[in-house]
């Protein structure tokens, strides 16, 4: 049931104009999401909050590269800090 729901939600991203989809989870949940095609990015640094003094996300970063542009920039997401805004949701 859980994997079906993840797959059906991923379908929404695939039908949109999004370049990437991102989620955060506890390390022990990464395999659950990987089964549905999410890729762990262990070296990714996601920043949020005040841009002058951002927090660093401590959870496991999982991504789906949805468009050709997203795939092209996969290495950027994996190795350069990404500021996500004030909130991660």
PyMOL commands that set and color helices and strands:
alter all, ss='L'
color gray80, all
select helices_A, chain A and resi 2-14+27-34+68-72+74-79
alter helices_A, ss='H'
color red, helices_A
select strands_A, chain A and resi 20-25+39-40+46-48+55-56+60-65+82-83
alter strands_A, ss='S'
color yellow, strands_A
deselect
rebuild
show_as cartoon
